[in-house]
Amino acid sequence: QVQFVESGGGLVQPGGSLRLSCVASGFTFSSYAMSWYRQAPGKERELVASITGLSSRINYADSVKGRFTISRDNPKNTVYLQMNSLKPEDTAVYYCHVLWFGNAYWGQGTQVTVSS
């Protein structure tokens, strides 16, 4: 059974930083690409960043390039999202995601609020 436990969200001022973590279980973590998505109120869920199983390929949404960094620690079954220079428009619920045997699995989401 695929499961995720996300943590690290919170309230931060503009320009601040947060680090999200997602611990996965139920599948061979190192064999699968992992992604972070986010969904702001009234908007569709959007891809923020993705990383392949051995970290050989990483992609970012244009809106976060140069500010966010995705990484993973395969022995710990954990994927991270380091978020720097946060802006109010980064406010959203952030979800980790895996596509496993053709099915999409999502974490429970962690709220990130950027506000002064």
LUMFI-441995 format. One record per residue (C-alpha): x, y, z. Coordinates in steps of 0.2 Angstrom, whole numbers, plus 5000, padded with zeros to 4 digits. Example, Ala and Ser with C-alpha at 12.3 -4.5 7.8 and 13.67 -1.06 7.14 Angstrom:
<recs>
REC     px     py     pz
REC   5062   4978   5039
REC   5068   4995   5036
</recs>
This chain:
<recs>
REC     px     py     pz
REC   5000   5000   5000
REC   5007   5016   4994
REC   5008   5029   5008
REC   5016   5046   5011
REC   5019   5057   5026
REC   5022   5075   5023
REC   5029   5088   5034
REC   5037   5105   5035
REC   5023   5117   5029
REC   5019   5133   5039
REC   5017   5151   5039
REC   5032   5161   5033
REC   5035   5179   5028
REC   5039   5184   5010
REC   5057   5181   5007
REC   5058   5167   5019
REC   5062   5148   5017
REC   5054   5132   5021
REC   5059   5114   5018
REC   5045   5101   5014
REC   5048   5082   5017
REC   5039   5067   5011
REC   5042   5050   5018
REC   5036   5036   5006
REC   5032   5018   5009
REC   5024   5003   5000
REC   5034   5003   4984
REC   5052   5003   4979
REC   5056   5021   4982
REC   5072   5022   4972
REC   5064   5015   4956
REC   5052   5029   4954
REC   5051   5047   4950
REC   5044   5058   4963
REC   5035   5075   4961
REC   5029   5089   4971
REC   5013   5098   4966
REC   5003   5112   4974
REC   4985   5118   4974
REC   4981   5136   4978
REC   4963   5141   4983
REC   4952   5142   4967
REC   4966   5135   4956
REC   4970   5119   4948
REC   4984   5108   4955
REC   5000   5111   4946
REC   5017   5103   4945
REC   5030   5111   4955
REC   5045   5100   4953
REC   5050   5082   4949
REC   5065   5071   4951
REC   5069   5054   4943
REC   5073   5039   4954
REC   5092   5041   4954
REC   5091   5060   4953
REC   5098   5060   4936
REC   5084   5072   4929
REC   5076   5086   4938
REC   5062   5098   4931
REC   5055   5113   4939
REC   5040   5124   4935
REC   5045   5141   4927
REC   5037   5150   4942
REC   5049   5142   4955
REC   5065   5140   4945
REC   5080   5147   4954
REC   5070   5147   4971
REC   5065   5129   4974
REC   5076   5114   4975
REC   5070   5096   4974
REC   5080   5082   4981
REC   5079   5064   4987
REC   5087   5052   5000
REC   5083   5035   4993
REC   5090   5025   5009
REC   5077   5036   5019
REC   5063   5034   5006
REC   5061   5053   5007
REC   5059   5067   4995
REC   5062   5085   4999
REC   5057   5102   4993
REC   5068   5117   4998
REC   5059   5133   4995
REC   5068   5149   4996
REC   5064   5167   4992
REC   5045   5163   4995
REC   5032   5174   4988
REC   5014   5176   4993
REC   5009   5168   4976
REC   5018   5152   4983
REC   5004   5150   4995
REC   4996   5133   4992
REC   4994   5116   4999
REC   5009   5106   4993
REC   5007   5087   4989
REC   5020   5074   4985
REC   5016   5062   4971
REC   5021   5046   4963
REC   5015   5037   4947
REC   5015   5018   4952
REC   5009   5005   4940
REC   4999   5018   4930
REC   4990   5025   4946
REC   4993   5042   4954
REC   4996   5042   4973
REC   4996   5058   4983
REC   5001   5063   5000
REC   4989   5071   5012
REC   4996   5089   5008
REC   5005   5101   5019
REC   4999   5120   5019
REC   5012   5133   5015
REC   5006   5151   5018
REC   5017   5166   5013
REC   5011   5182   5021
REC   5017   5197   5031
</recs>
